[in-house]
Structures are given as structure tokens and as C-alpha cells.
Amino acid sequence: MNLTVAEENYLKAIYNLSEEGTKSVSTNDIAAEMKTKPASVSDMLRKLSEKEVISYRKYYGVNITPEGKKLALQTVRKHRLWEVFLVEKLNFAWDEVHEVAEELEHIQSPLLIQRLDAYLNYPKFDPHGDPIPDEFGDVKARPRVPINEMEVNQSGQIVAVKDSSAAFLRYMDKVGAYIGARVKILDKVEFDGSVEILVDQKKNVFMSKDVAANILAIQS
């Protein structure tokens, strides 16, 4: 099935907002994600519904169909593979790749993506720690927890970020909290939920609850 670039972008947004296809999504949430008006979203939802990639009833939310999930995963796969390529082969910083990958993800060439995957030696995760679906749409997720939910004296390793905006990634670079860094929770402030962490056993960093909630770790 052929989708336009706009339709692919909406379908990917619906997939992400639905927590990988497991729940309904509201029109307002889609409008906020796409930075547009709800009326524009409704027009697009009708088009996607006609192509049977979503099910949509006004006031009841949007659900992605199995075919829609398959197509969304293809776009996600391409996006994340291109991010790996840009970082590993072209020396982009991890806060520079999102917008470029947004353009590249719409290239319609399965053979190109197969060869890109092989060239990169079949990576499992993108530069932000998100799992890369394989060519069959299977996703190898790993257990991870926001560091604000870890207990004092617990340790772990940063494996992903929930916020991949350039501003947030630049903040991560500034405090030295990269994918793969070891962290230990030194203190949690009861009043506002902020945390003090030790990064790589050498740097103390204070973070707000919102920042810590966007950093995911595997506990050890």
C-alpha cells in the first residue's frame, strides 16, 4: 500500500502515541504531536480510515489496525537505521540526526534498507537507545526504568532517552549523561522529586524530576 509522506508521518505519530498500538489515541493528542489544528487531523484521519490503516470513530479515539502497525513499524525502522548511519558513518551528533532522518525515512526502497541494515551490521538500537524493528516488524525491547523511579543507592546503566529533542540531548551532553553511562542514585528530594546522581563514578549531577523521568536505565 502506498501512503503519502504526510500520511506516513501521521501514522507513525499515532503508533508512537498509542504506546506501540496498545491503546486509543485522541484527536487532540495527535494535533499536539503534529503541531496542527484538530480540524486538519480529522481530515487526515478520514483518509487513513479509508485506507484501513486506522479505525476511527468521532469522540471515541483512534486505533491503529494490524496493517497500519506494520506500515508504521516500517517507517520507524527506516528512521532509526538512518539515525545510526548518520551518527556512526557521517559523524553527526545525536542531537543533529532527527530532522535528517525524518526526510530519509520516506524513501521507498526495501532493497536499500536491507543493504543499509547489513552495512551497519544489523544494529538493535538507534543512537537514542530506541529498539530498531527488524524487517518483519519484530521489536527486541529490553526492560528499563526512568531513573527518577530508582531508589537511593541503586545503580544502573543509561540505555535510552524518552525525549530525543535537540535541546534535551544537548543537556545530556552537558552533564555527561550519555547512552551507556553508569549511574547511581545518591539522593531523592521528597519535596519536588528531583534527584542527585553519580555519573560514571566521577561526576555528581542534580536533575529535576522531569529530566530524570526522560532518562531510562537498566538497573544493576
C-alpha positions as CSV (number, residue, x, y, z in Angstrom):
1,M,0.0,0.0,0.0
2,N,1.3,3.5,-0.9
3,L,0.9,6.3,1.6
4,T,1.9,9.9,1.1
5,V,4.6,11.4,3.2
6,A,2.0,13.2,5.3
7,E,0.1,10.0,5.8
8,E,3.2,8.2,6.9
9,N,4.0,10.9,9.4
10,Y,0.5,10.8,10.9
11,L,0.5,7.0,11.0
12,K,3.9,7.0,12.8
13,A,2.7,9.6,15.3
14,I,-0.4,7.6,16.0
15,Y,1.7,4.4,16.5
16,N,4.0,6.2,18.9
17,L,1.2,7.9,20.9
18,S,-0.7,4.6,21.2
19,E,2.3,3.1,23.0
20,E,3.1,0.8,20.1
21,G,-0.5,0.1,19.1
22,T,-1.9,-0.9,22.5
23,K,-4.4,1.9,23.2
24,S,-6.6,4.5,21.6
25,V,-5.4,8.0,20.8
26,S,-7.4,11.2,20.9
27,T,-7.6,13.7,18.1
28,N,-6.3,16.4,20.4
29,D,-3.2,14.4,21.2
30,I,-2.5,13.8,17.5
31,A,-3.0,17.5,16.8
32,A,-0.5,18.4,19.6
33,E,2.0,15.9,18.3
34,M,1.7,17.1,14.7
35,K,1.6,20.7,15.7
36,T,-1.6,21.4,13.8
37,K,-5.3,22.0,14.3
38,P,-7.8,19.3,15.3
39,A,-9.8,20.0,12.2
40,S,-6.8,19.2,10.0
41,V,-6.3,16.0,12.0
42,S,-9.9,14.9,11.4
43,D,-9.4,15.3,7.6
44,M,-6.3,13.1,7.7
45,L,-8.0,10.5,9.9
46,R,-10.7,10.1,7.4
47,K,-8.2,9.4,4.7
48,L,-6.3,6.9,6.8
49,S,-9.5,5.2,7.8
50,E,-10.5,4.8,4.2
51,K,-7.1,3.0,3.6
52,E,-7.9,0.8,6.6
53,V,-4.7,1.6,8.5
54,I,-6.6,3.0,11.4
55,S,-10.1,2.7,12.9
56,Y,-11.7,6.0,13.7
57,R,-15.0,7.0,15.3
58,K,-15.6,10.6,16.2
59,Y,-15.4,11.1,20.0
60,Y,-14.1,7.5,20.5
61,G,-10.5,8.0,19.6
62,V,-8.2,6.3,17.1
63,N,-6.9,2.8,17.0
64,I,-4.2,1.6,14.6
65,T,-5.0,-1.6,12.7
66,P,-2.6,-4.5,12.2
67,E,-1.9,-3.3,8.6
68,G,-1.3,0.2,10.0
69,K,1.0,-1.0,12.7
70,K,3.0,-2.9,10.0
71,L,3.4,0.2,7.9
72,A,4.2,2.4,10.9
73,L,6.9,0.0,12.0
74,Q,8.5,0.1,8.5
75,T,8.8,3.9,8.8
76,V,10.1,3.6,12.4
77,R,12.7,1.0,11.2
78,K,13.9,3.3,8.4
79,H,14.1,6.3,10.6
80,R,16.2,4.6,13.3
81,L,18.5,2.9,10.8
82,W,19.2,6.2,9.1
83,E,20.0,7.7,12.5
84,V,22.6,5.0,13.2
85,F,24.1,5.6,9.8
86,L,24.3,9.4,10.3
87,V,25.9,9.1,13.7
88,E,28.3,6.1,13.0
89,K,29.3,6.8,9.4
90,L,28.8,10.5,8.8
91,N,29.8,11.7,12.3
92,F,26.6,13.6,13.1
93,A,26.0,14.3,16.8
94,W,23.0,12.5,18.3
95,D,21.1,15.8,18.6
96,E,21.5,16.5,14.9
97,V,20.1,13.4,13.3
98,H,16.3,13.5,13.9
99,E,15.3,16.0,11.2
100,V,17.5,14.5,8.6
101,A,16.2,11.0,9.4
102,E,12.6,12.4,9.1
103,E,13.4,13.1,5.4
104,L,15.2,9.9,4.7
105,E,12.6,7.6,6.3
106,H,10.2,8.2,3.4
107,I,12.5,6.6,0.7
108,Q,10.5,3.7,-0.8
109,S,13.2,1.1,-1.5
110,P,13.1,-2.1,0.6
111,L,16.4,-3.3,-1.0
112,L,18.1,-0.1,0.1
113,I,17.0,-0.5,3.7
114,Q,18.0,-4.2,3.7
115,R,21.5,-3.3,2.4
116,L,21.7,-0.3,4.9
117,D,20.9,-2.7,7.7
118,A,23.6,-5.2,6.6
119,Y,26.1,-2.4,6.1
120,L,25.6,-1.2,9.7
121,N,25.9,-4.9,10.9
122,Y,22.2,-5.2,11.9
123,P,22.1,-2.7,14.8
124,K,19.4,-3.4,17.5
125,F,19.2,0.1,18.9
126,D,19.4,3.7,17.5
127,P,21.7,6.4,18.9
128,H,19.0,7.3,21.5
129,G,18.6,3.8,22.7
130,D,15.3,3.0,21.0
131,P,14.9,-0.5,19.6
132,I,15.1,-0.9,15.8
133,P,12.3,-3.2,14.4
134,D,13.7,-5.9,12.1
135,E,12.4,-6.4,8.6
136,F,9.5,-8.4,9.8
137,G,8.4,-5.8,12.3
138,D,9.7,-7.6,15.4
139,V,11.0,-5.3,18.2
140,K,13.5,-6.5,20.7
141,A,12.7,-4.3,23.7
142,R,14.7,-4.5,26.9
143,P,13.5,-3.8,30.5
144,R,14.2,-0.2,31.5
145,V,13.1,2.2,34.1
146,P,13.1,6.0,34.4
147,I,15.9,7.0,36.8
148,N,13.6,9.1,38.9
149,E,11.8,5.8,39.8
150,M,15.1,4.1,41.0
151,E,15.7,4.0,44.8
152,V,18.6,5.8,46.6
153,N,21.8,3.8,46.3
154,Q,20.5,1.8,43.3
155,S,22.8,1.7,40.3
156,G,22.2,1.2,36.6
157,Q,23.2,2.0,33.0
158,I,21.6,4.6,30.8
159,V,20.2,2.8,27.8
160,A,17.7,5.3,26.2
161,V,16.0,8.7,26.4
162,K,12.3,9.3,26.1
163,D,12.9,12.9,24.9
164,S,15.0,13.0,21.8
165,S,14.7,16.7,21.1
166,A,17.9,18.5,20.3
167,A,17.6,20.7,23.4
168,F,17.3,17.7,25.7
169,L,20.2,15.8,24.1
170,R,22.4,18.9,24.4
171,Y,21.6,19.0,28.1
172,M,22.6,15.3,28.3
173,D,25.9,16.1,26.6
174,K,26.5,19.0,29.0
175,V,26.1,16.9,32.1
176,G,27.9,13.9,30.7
177,A,24.9,11.5,30.8
178,Y,25.3,9.5,27.5
179,I,23.9,6.2,26.4
180,G,26.0,3.6,28.2
181,A,26.9,5.8,31.1
182,R,26.8,4.2,34.6
183,V,24.6,6.0,37.1
184,K,24.0,5.7,40.9
185,I,21.1,7.4,42.7
186,L,22.7,9.4,45.6
187,D,19.6,11.3,46.8
188,K,16.0,12.0,46.0
189,V,14.3,15.2,47.2
190,E,10.9,14.4,48.7
191,F,9.6,18.0,48.0
192,D,9.9,18.1,44.2
193,G,11.1,14.7,43.2
194,S,14.4,16.0,41.9
195,V,17.4,13.6,42.2
196,E,21.2,13.7,42.7
197,I,23.0,11.1,40.6
198,L,26.6,10.0,40.2
199,V,27.7,9.5,36.6
200,D,30.5,7.1,35.8
201,Q,31.6,7.2,39.4
202,K,33.1,10.6,38.9
203,K,30.5,13.4,38.4
204,N,27.6,14.4,40.7
205,V,24.6,15.8,38.8
206,F,21.4,17.3,40.1
207,M,18.3,16.8,37.9
208,S,14.7,17.8,38.1
209,K,12.1,15.1,38.3
210,D,11.0,15.9,34.7
211,V,14.6,15.5,33.4
212,A,15.2,12.3,35.3
213,A,11.9,10.8,34.1
214,N,13.1,11.1,30.5
215,I,16.3,9.1,31.1
216,L,15.9,5.3,31.0
217,A,18.2,2.8,32.6
218,I,18.7,-0.9,33.2
219,Q,19.1,-1.5,36.9
220,S,22.1,-3.5,38.1
